[in-house]
């Protein structure tokens, strides 16, 4: 066998492999290119907790189903964008629900509680720069009289979701009133606190119509879908309706 006759071929092959390797090393990964465009990624909003007994104050008093909140926010009022009221049964931030969105000069609010259990409140003060402060938490005791006369606000809002393989028809009939926004989202599973988890949800529609319908195109005909409505009134009250599973029409 003539081994020396194969040397030129081996040398050329080695050179080609080396050039291909060098070219691949010179290419930037896609994420690096995106970072070098000169555009800065939006900064995440930063939060800070303030005890309710500090310069800013928050008080809450319960009377049956109603809880009356009063507060004082220290600092420059011109830097305030809005005030949000958060409520939970545990006092933990990760388990709280937004129950109202108010103008920055508001100093009190009356919340309608869903049941007789004790609840915790925090005041989220949102700044014009996107950052926020949370005042609290403060607690209201359970209602010893029980929940026999309690009416959940979301029970006044009716909605349905009927699907085919390709579409979901959403219909809703809400009380007449002044609405700031009605937002509809969906997910492929019935998750808790969906409006705090945009990673697992998709926006469907926004409207001001109290009684209407909407046809949503489904991305996957083989998946299940659940829908939620977030109703924000001009009074500031926030009512969440859902999850509502999209079901096939009965034949």
PATI-705422 format. One record per residue (C-alpha): residue in one letter; x, y, z. Coordinates in Angstrom, 1 decimal, decimal comma, padded with zeros to 4 digits. Layout:
<pts>
  type      px      py      pz
     a       X       Y       Z
...
</pts>
This chain:
<pts>
  type      px      py      pz
     x   000,0   000,0   000,0
     x   001,3   003,4  -000,9
     x   000,8   005,5   002,2
     x   002,7   008,6   001,0
     x   000,2   009,1  -001,9
     x  -002,5   009,9   000,6
     x  -000,6   012,7   002,4
     x  -001,9   015,6   000,2
     x  -005,5   014,6   000,7
     x  -005,0   014,3   004,5
     x  -003,3   017,8   004,6
     x  -006,1   019,4   002,6
     x  -008,8   017,8   004,7
     x  -007,1   018,9   007,9
     x  -006,9   022,5   006,6
     x  -010,6   022,6   005,7
     x  -011,6   021,3   009,2
     x  -009,4   023,9   010,8
     x  -010,9   026,7   008,7
     x  -014,5   025,5   009,5
     x  -013,6   025,4   013,3
     x  -012,1   028,9   013,2
     x  -015,2   030,3   011,4
     x  -017,6   028,7   013,9
     x  -015,6   030,2   016,8
     x  -015,7   033,7   015,3
     x  -019,5   033,8   015,2
     x  -021,3   035,4   018,2
     x  -024,1   033,4   019,8
     x  -027,6   034,9   019,1
     x  -028,0   036,2   022,6
     x  -024,7   038,1   022,5
     x  -025,7   039,8   019,2
     x  -029,0   040,9   020,8
     x  -027,1   042,3   023,7
     x  -024,7   044,2   021,5
     x  -027,4   046,1   019,6
     x  -027,1   049,0   022,0
     x  -030,7   048,6   023,3
     x  -031,1   048,2   027,0
     x  -033,6   045,6   028,4
     x  -036,3   047,2   030,4
     x  -035,5   047,2   034,1
     x  -037,7   045,2   036,4
     x  -039,8   047,2   038,9
     x  -038,2   047,4   042,3
     x  -040,3   047,1   045,4
     x  -039,7   048,1   049,0
     x  -041,8   047,2   052,1
     x  -042,6   049,8   054,7
     x  -044,0   048,9   058,1
     x  -047,5   050,2   058,7
     x  -046,3   052,0   061,9
     x  -043,7   054,0   060,0
     x  -044,1   057,5   058,5
     x  -046,6   056,1   056,0
     x  -049,6   054,5   057,7
     x  -052,3   052,0   056,9
     x  -055,3   051,1   059,1
     x  -058,1   048,7   058,5
     x  -061,4   048,2   060,4
     x  -063,9   045,4   059,7
     x  -067,7   045,6   059,9
     x  -069,2   042,3   058,8
     x  -068,5   041,9   055,1
     x  -067,0   045,3   054,7
     x  -063,4   046,4   055,5
     x  -062,7   050,1   055,6
     x  -059,1   051,1   054,9
     x  -057,5   054,5   055,7
     x  -053,9   055,4   054,9
     x  -051,3   058,1   054,7
     x  -048,5   058,0   052,1
     x  -045,4   060,0   053,0
     x  -043,2   061,7   050,4
     x  -043,6   063,7   047,2
     x  -047,2   063,2   045,9
     x  -046,1   064,3   042,4
     x  -044,1   061,0   042,1
     x  -047,1   058,8   042,7
     x  -048,9   057,1   039,8
     x  -051,5   055,0   041,5
     x  -052,4   053,1   044,7
     x  -053,3   049,4   044,6
     x  -054,9   047,5   047,5
     x  -053,7   043,9   047,9
     x  -055,5   041,3   050,0
     x  -054,6   037,8   051,2
     x  -055,6   035,2   053,8
     x  -052,0   034,6   054,8
     x  -050,2   038,0   054,9
     x  -047,6   036,7   052,4
     x  -046,9   038,7   049,3
     x  -046,9   035,8   046,9
     x  -050,4   034,9   047,8
     x  -052,1   038,3   047,7
     x  -054,8   039,4   045,2
     x  -055,3   042,9   043,8
     x  -058,7   044,2   044,9
     x  -058,6   047,9   043,9
     x  -056,7   050,3   041,7
     x  -057,1   053,9   042,9
     x  -056,0   057,4   042,0
     x  -052,8   058,6   043,8
     x  -054,6   061,2   045,9
     x  -057,0   058,6   047,4
     x  -056,8   058,1   051,1
     x  -059,5   055,6   051,9
     x  -061,4   052,6   050,5
     x  -064,1   050,2   051,5
     x  -063,5   046,6   050,4
     x  -066,2   043,9   050,2
     x  -064,8   040,7   051,7
     x  -065,7   037,3   050,1
     x  -066,2   035,4   053,4
     x  -065,9   035,5   057,2
     x  -062,2   034,6   057,4
     x  -059,5   037,0   058,7
     x  -057,7   038,9   056,0
     x  -054,4   040,8   055,5
     x  -054,1   044,0   053,5
     x  -051,1   045,8   051,9
     x  -051,1   049,1   050,2
     x  -049,0   049,1   047,0
     x  -047,9   052,6   046,1
     x  -046,8   052,7   042,5
     x  -044,4   055,5   041,4
     x  -044,2   057,3   038,1
     x  -040,9   055,6   037,4
     x  -042,5   052,1   037,6
     x  -041,1   051,2   041,1
     x  -043,4   050,7   044,0
     x  -043,5   050,6   047,8
     x  -045,8   048,4   049,9
     x  -047,2   049,6   053,2
     x  -048,3   047,0   055,7
     x  -049,5   044,4   056,2
     x  -052,4   045,0   058,5
     x  -054,9   042,4   059,6
     x  -058,7   042,4   060,0
     x  -060,1   039,7   062,3
     x  -062,6   037,0   061,2
     x  -066,3   037,8   061,4
     x  -067,7   035,8   064,4
     x  -071,2   036,2   063,0
     x  -070,3   033,8   060,2
     x  -070,8   034,1   056,4
     x  -074,5   033,3   056,1
     x  -075,3   036,7   054,5
     x  -072,1   037,0   052,5
     x  -072,3   037,5   048,7
     x  -069,2   037,2   046,6
     x  -068,8   040,1   044,2
     x  -067,9   037,8   041,3
     x  -071,2   036,0   041,6
     x  -072,9   039,1   040,0
     x  -070,8   038,6   036,9
     x  -071,8   035,7   034,5
     x  -069,6   034,4   031,7
     x  -069,3   031,3   029,6
     x  -066,8   029,7   027,1
     x  -068,0   027,3   024,4
     x  -065,4   025,9   022,0
     x  -064,9   023,9   018,8
     x  -061,5   022,5   017,8
     x  -060,5   025,9   016,4
     x  -062,4   028,6   018,3
     x  -063,8   029,6   021,7
     x  -066,8   031,8   021,8
     x  -066,8   033,8   025,0
     x  -070,0   035,4   026,2
     x  -070,5   037,6   029,3
     x  -073,2   039,6   031,0
     x  -072,0   041,9   033,7
     x  -074,0   044,4   035,8
     x  -074,5   047,9   034,3
     x  -071,9   050,3   035,6
     x  -068,9   052,4   034,9
     x  -066,0   050,2   033,7
     x  -062,4   051,3   033,4
     x  -061,4   048,0   031,7
     x  -062,5   044,4   031,2
     x  -059,5   042,2   030,4
     x  -059,7   038,6   029,3
     x  -056,8   036,1   029,4
     x  -056,4   032,3   028,9
     x  -054,2   029,4   029,9
     x  -053,9   025,7   029,1
     x  -054,3   024,9   032,8
     x  -056,4   026,2   035,7
     x  -053,6   028,0   037,5
     x  -054,0   030,1   040,7
     x  -053,4   033,9   040,5
     x  -053,2   033,9   036,7
     x  -052,9   037,7   036,4
     x  -049,6   037,4   038,3
     x  -048,2   034,8   036,0
     x  -047,9   036,2   032,4
     x  -045,5   033,4   031,6
     x  -048,3   030,8   031,7
     x  -051,1   033,0   030,2
     x  -052,0   034,8   027,0
     x  -054,0   038,0   026,6
     x  -057,2   037,5   024,6
     x  -059,1   040,8   024,6
     x  -059,8   044,1   026,4
     x  -063,1   045,9   026,3
     x  -065,5   048,2   028,0
     x  -068,7   046,3   027,0
     x  -070,6   045,0   030,0
     x  -072,6   042,6   027,8
     x  -071,0   041,1   024,7
     x  -069,2   038,2   023,2
     x  -065,8   037,5   021,6
     x  -064,4   034,7   019,4
     x  -060,9   033,5   020,4
     x  -058,8   031,6   017,9
     x  -057,2   028,6   019,6
     x  -053,5   027,9   018,9
     x  -053,7   024,1   019,5
     x  -057,0   022,2   018,8
     x  -055,9   019,3   021,1
     x  -055,3   021,4   024,2
     x  -057,7   022,4   027,0
     x  -058,2   026,1   027,8
     x  -059,3   028,1   030,8
     x  -060,3   031,8   030,7
     x  -060,4   034,6   033,3
     x  -062,0   038,0   033,3
     x  -060,5   040,9   035,3
     x  -063,1   043,6   035,7
     x  -061,8   047,0   036,8
     x  -064,5   049,5   037,7
     x  -064,1   053,3   037,6
     x  -064,5   053,3   041,3
     x  -061,2   051,4   041,5
     x  -062,7   048,0   042,5
     x  -061,2   045,0   040,8
     x  -063,3   041,8   040,4
     x  -061,8   038,6   039,0
     x  -064,0   036,0   037,3
     x  -062,7   032,5   036,6
     x  -061,3   030,0   035,8
     x  -063,9   029,2   033,2
     x  -063,1   026,1   031,2
     x  -063,9   026,1   027,5
     x  -066,3   023,2   026,9
     x  -067,6   021,7   023,7
     x  -071,2   022,4   023,0
     x  -073,5   019,5   023,9
     x  -075,0   017,7   020,9
</pts>
